[in-house]
Amino acid sequence: MLTITSRIGDYYGDDSSNHIWETHDADGNLIAELYVSTERNEIMNIWVDEDHRGEGHARALYETATRQMDVFHAPAAHRTPEGHAFAEAVGGETVAPYACDCHACDSQED
């Protein structure tokens, strides 16, 4: 049996503030996690254990999170190829544009 839990925390000691949803198996092993910033409700990271990829865990976390609050995908220029594929697969809104002076944002329109 899989369990989804949620909490507020940082990303592995970086002092950020995130809503975190996690999937654990019956033995308490971490299967997948979703980090969403508390400031902008922007997805910051999604991770699924290699042995469980393709089983729908990331989608289940995303759907659980979006039932509880607004959740937004990162701007396309800030996504990994996997993150972009995930955003395309599950749909949903992208976070509103914000002041970002990185090269990727300067050269891309959303």
Wavefront OBJ file of the C-alpha trace (Angstrom):
o trace
v 0.000 0.000 0.000
v 1.302 3.448 -0.918
v 0.798 6.487 1.283
v 0.976 10.147 0.251
v 1.858 12.601 3.001
v 2.521 16.327 2.987
v 4.577 18.697 5.070
v 6.405 22.029 4.909
v 10.195 21.913 4.743
v 13.318 22.893 2.911
v 15.018 21.173 0.012
v 17.661 19.002 1.663
v 19.026 21.698 3.953
v 18.984 24.688 1.594
v 16.785 26.789 3.948
v 14.089 27.225 1.294
v 10.419 26.914 2.218
v 8.399 24.336 0.319
v 5.184 22.391 0.451
v 6.353 18.787 0.108
v 4.254 15.807 -0.924
v 5.825 12.371 -0.605
v 4.849 8.836 -1.525
v 6.079 6.020 0.719
v 5.623 2.283 0.351
v 4.291 0.022 3.119
v 7.797 -0.272 4.605
v 8.184 3.518 4.791
v 10.601 3.770 1.867
v 10.448 7.012 -0.098
v 9.115 6.391 -3.621
v 8.510 9.919 -4.932
v 8.471 13.548 -3.833
v 7.147 16.870 -5.109
v 8.472 20.241 -3.878
v 6.375 23.393 -4.400
v 7.625 26.784 -3.184
v 5.529 28.328 -0.430
v 6.189 31.782 -1.902
v 4.968 31.333 -5.493
v 3.376 27.861 -5.482
v 5.877 26.977 -8.210
v 7.055 23.398 -8.687
v 10.689 23.371 -7.669
v 11.463 19.666 -7.971
v 9.869 16.313 -8.682
v 11.717 13.084 -8.017
v 10.699 9.437 -8.436
v 12.874 6.497 -7.410
v 14.403 4.881 -10.468
v 12.722 1.531 -9.756
v 9.273 3.175 -9.742
v 9.420 5.518 -12.727
v 6.592 5.211 -15.220
v 4.135 4.020 -12.565
v 2.279 7.348 -12.208
v 3.747 8.489 -8.888
v 4.679 11.997 -10.050
v 1.216 12.497 -11.542
v -0.424 11.224 -8.333
v 1.582 13.696 -6.253
v 0.753 16.549 -8.641
v -2.956 15.703 -8.618
v -2.979 15.437 -4.824
v -1.221 18.797 -4.516
v -3.546 20.551 -6.984
v -6.595 19.333 -5.064
v -5.209 21.119 -1.995
v -3.885 24.361 -3.529
v -2.930 26.131 -6.743
v 0.296 24.673 -8.134
v 2.194 26.166 -11.068
v 4.853 24.775 -13.367
v 8.187 26.587 -13.610
v 8.722 28.804 -16.665
v 9.686 26.678 -19.666
v 13.203 28.142 -19.716
v 13.780 26.854 -16.162
v 12.583 23.291 -16.764
v 14.696 20.243 -17.410
v 13.653 18.235 -20.480
v 11.979 15.767 -18.092
v 10.250 18.608 -16.243
v 8.979 20.033 -19.505
v 7.641 16.630 -20.567
v 5.932 16.309 -17.187
v 4.312 19.753 -17.500
v 3.074 18.877 -20.982
v 1.744 15.500 -19.806
v -0.201 16.689 -16.754
v -1.206 20.123 -18.044
v -1.815 23.028 -15.731
v -0.718 26.609 -15.477
v 2.800 28.028 -15.581
v 3.810 30.455 -12.846
v 3.280 34.098 -13.802
v 6.352 35.751 -15.309
v 8.652 37.357 -12.813
v 11.794 39.418 -12.850
v 14.467 37.013 -13.924
v 17.647 38.133 -15.613
v 18.946 34.728 -16.626
v 19.998 34.158 -20.223
v 17.382 31.450 -20.770
v 14.500 33.778 -19.885
v 15.949 36.618 -21.965
v 15.975 34.422 -25.052
v 12.623 32.673 -24.674
v 9.009 33.717 -24.777
v 6.337 31.740 -22.856
l 1 2 3 4 5 6 7 8 9 10 11 12 13 14 15 16 17 18 19 20 21 22 23 24 25 26 27 28 29 30 31 32 33 34 35 36 37 38 39 40 41 42 43 44 45 46 47 48 49 50 51 52 53 54 55 56 57 58 59 60 61 62 63 64 65 66 67 68 69 70 71 72 73 74 75 76 77 78 79 80 81 82 83 84 85 86 87 88 89 90 91 92 93 94 95 96 97 98 99 100 101 102 103 104 105 106 107 108 109 110
